[in-house]
Amino acid sequence: MWYKAIKIAKLLACLTLGLSTVAAVASTQASASTLVSGSATVVDGDTIKLGPLSIRIHGIDAPEQGQTCQQRNGRVWDCGSAATAAMADIVKGQALECEPFDTDAYGRIIARCLAGDRDLGGEMVALGLAWAYREYSEDYAGVEAAARRQGIGIWQGAAQAPWEYRANRWERAVAAAPDGCPIKGNITAKGERIYHTPWSSAYARTQIDEAEGERWFCNEAEAVAAGWRAARSR
C-alpha cells in the first residue's frame, strides 16, 4: 500500500546516516520503493543491521538463539546458533541490497535482501535453517518443501517452530517476572542499554538492578521506545 511505502521512506530518511548507499525510486502509482544497500551486521538467523537500520528478513522465521532441535538419531543440536552462523556466512564480505516492504511493531524494517544474486530468505530456508513464515508470506513455501524432503537442517528430526518456542518461553517468563513484564532492560559497563527477551541467549544470566537504572519491560516496542536495543547474537 502507498501509505506503507511512505511510512518506510520517512523512517529511512531519519535513519540512513552512515549507510553506504540509499537510493529512492518513485513509482508511477504514487508509491515509493526505497532500496537500501550496505554491509551487514548479523543479529540472528533472520535479522540483520545495515548501519543504524534493523532489518527483519521478509518471509522467514529462523530458530532463536538458545533454541535446540533434534537430529535423526534423537541427539540435540544448537539450531539457533547454526542459523545465526549461516546468515553470517552468507553476508560476510557482501554488499547487500534490501527492498523494504513494511515495518513491524518494534520499528524493524521488513525487507527482502540480496547478497549478489543470493536471496537471504530463500538461502536460509533452502539450508533448512529457517521456516517459511506462512502467516505473512508464502514466498518460500516451495523452498521449504524441498528442504523438508531432503531432511536437512531443522527437518532432520523434531523441531519446534520458533513462533511456538517464543510463545512458550514468554508464558513462563511472564509468570516469573515482576508485574508480569518479562523483558530485561540491562545497562552494560560501557553504558549501552540492551534488552533481553526470554529467548535471548543471555536472558537467564542477566540480572536487573533497578537502583542502577535498569528495568523490566512488558514488550519489545516499549523497550525500543525507551531507548534500549535488542541483544545481538554476533
N, C-alpha and C positions, 0 to 999 in steps of 0.2 A: 504494500500500500504506500501511496505517496507520502503520507504523514509519517510513516515509519522511516522512510528514506531521509526525510528532513530531520527527524529526531537524531538519526545516526550521524548525519552530516554536521549537526550542531555539536554533538558530543565530540566528534573527531576534531572539529575546529578548535575546541577548548583544550584538547589533549595531545595534539600532534607534535608539539615542540620536542625536538630531539629525534624524531623519526627520520630515517634516511630519505624516504620519498613518500609524498602524499599527492595523489592525482585525483581531481574531481572530474567526473564525467556526467554532464547533464543529458537527460533523455528527452525525446520529443513528447513524452507523455507527462511532462511536468513533474517527473520524479527524478531523484538523484542517486547515482550509484558511485560510491567512493571506493577506489581501490587503494589499499594501504600496503606498503612493502617495507621490508627491513629484515634484519637478523632477529632471531627469536631466542628468548629465554624460556625454558620449559618449566611449567608449574607441575603438571602431571600428565597422564595419558590422553587427556582431551582438552587441556587448557595451556595456552602459551602467553607470553608477553612480547609485544613489539614496542620497545621503548616504554612509554607510560601506559600503553593500551593493553588491557587484559582481553584476550580473545578466547572465547569458548568455541571449539570446533563444531561446526554445524553437522547435525545428523548422526552423531555417535555418542556413546557413553562408555567410558573405559573403567576398568576396575579401580577402586580408590586405593590410595596409599594405605598400607596395613591390611588390605583385603587379600585373602588367600583363596586358591582354587585347588581342585584335585586333579592329579594325573590319572592315566588309565589304571595304574596299579593301586590307586587309592591314596597315594602319598600326597602330601600338601606342598604346594609351591607358591611363591610370592608373586601372584599375578599382577598386583598393584604396582610393585616396583618394576616388574618386567615391562608393563605398559609405559611407564614413565621413561625407562631406558630406551625403549623402542622409538618413542617420539623424539627423544634427544638424538638418536642416531639418524633419524630421517631429516631433521632440521639442521644438523651440525654443518657449519660452513656454508649454509644455503641462504640466499636472499629470498624471502617468502613474499608472495603476493596474495593478499586476502581480500575477498569480496564480502563486505558486511551485508547481513540480511535483516538483523534486528538487534535489540539489546535485551538482556534478561533482568530479573528483579534485583540483581547485585551490581548492575552497571557494566557487566561484561558485554562485549560485542560478540554476537553470534555470527560467525563467518565461515565461508569455505576458503581454505588456504591451499596454495600450491607451492611446492618446492621444486622448481623447474617444471617438469610435466607430471610430477607426482602429487596426487590429491591426498593431503594428510589424512582426512577422514577415511577415504577408501583404502589407503595403505594400512591403517590401524585395524580396520575391520578384516581386511584380507589376511593379515598376520594372525588373526584370531586373538587380538588383544583389545578389542572393543566390540560392543554390541551396536547394531543398527538401532538408533533411538527412534523407534517407530511411533512413539507418542507425538513426535514432532516432525518426522520425515521418513519416507520410505526409500530415500535415495540409495541407501546402501543395503537394502534388504536382500538383493540378489547376491551381493558380495558376501554377506553374512551366510547365506545358504551354502555357498561354495566352501567357505571356511569350515562350516559345520560338517559338511560331507567329508572333508579331509581329516576332520578330527584334530585340528591343530589349536594351539593356544588354549583358550578358555573352553574349547569344545573337546578337550581330551577326556574330561570327566565332569563330575558335578561342579557347578559354579553358580553362585548366586548373582543375579543381575544387580548392578550397582545401585539402581534406584531402590531395590528392596533392601540391600545392605545398608544404605544410608538411613532408610526409614527405621530399621531395627536398631541401629546404633543411636539414632536420635531419640527414640522412645525410651531406651534405657538411660541415656544421659539426662533427659528431662526429669525422670523420676529421681535422679540423684543430685541435680543441680539446685542451687538456691533460687527460690521463686520460680522454678521450672524453666530457667533460662540457661541452656547448656553450653553456649559458645564462650570460650575462654579468651578474653582480651588481655594479652600479655604484653609487657614492655621489656624489651631486651636491654642488656647492659649498654648498648650503643644508643638507646633511646627509641628504637624502632617499635612501632605499635603493630603487633601482629596478632591476628585472631586464629584460633584453632577450633575447627568443627569436631564433633565426636568421632569422625572417621579420619581425622588428621593423624599422621604417624606419631607426632609428639604430644597428642592430647592427654594421654594417661599420665605422663611425667610432668606436664605443665601445671604449676601451682599459681593460683591467683592471690595477690596481696592487694586488697582494695585500699589499704593505707598508703600504698605506693602509686596509686592512680590506676592500677589495673582493675578490670571489671568484667562482668558477665553480660552477655548479650542474648536476646531472645531469638534473633535471626540474623542472617548474614547481611541483609540490607541495612539493618540497624548498626552493625559493626562498621560497614563501609561508610555510612553517613557520619559516623563519629570520628572517622579518620584512621581506622585500623585497616590493614591489608591482610589478605589471606596468606596463610603459611605456604611456602613453596617447598616442593619436594627436592628440587635441584637448584 
